[in-house]
Amino acid sequence: MATAGSISRSASISWGQLLIGVLVGVAAALVMAMFAMVAAATYQGTGFFTPLYHIASSLIDPATMMRSMEAAASGDALHSRRGRLPWA
């Protein structure tokens, strides 16, 4: 049985491979975020920016997320922290 200190790794990863992995991970996260935002605005009915407010609620005022959800419940799916978006 291996202990925590006896595991070693002999394979090395180049900086280029690491950079590619990071960029692919960021791209996948952006696609997932856009899917969550579109899903929230369309069939979930909680507002377009609510998923982002949910993630950021530990850093910004948590009431911002609730205002976004309340605006979506009243029919304004594109409500942002600064009010209704100008192009909507």
ABEGO torsion letter per residue (X at the ends): XBBAAABBBABBBBAAAAAAAAAAAAAAAAAAAAAAAAAAABAAGAEAAAAAAAAAAAABBAAAAAAAAAAAAAGBAABBAAEBBAAX
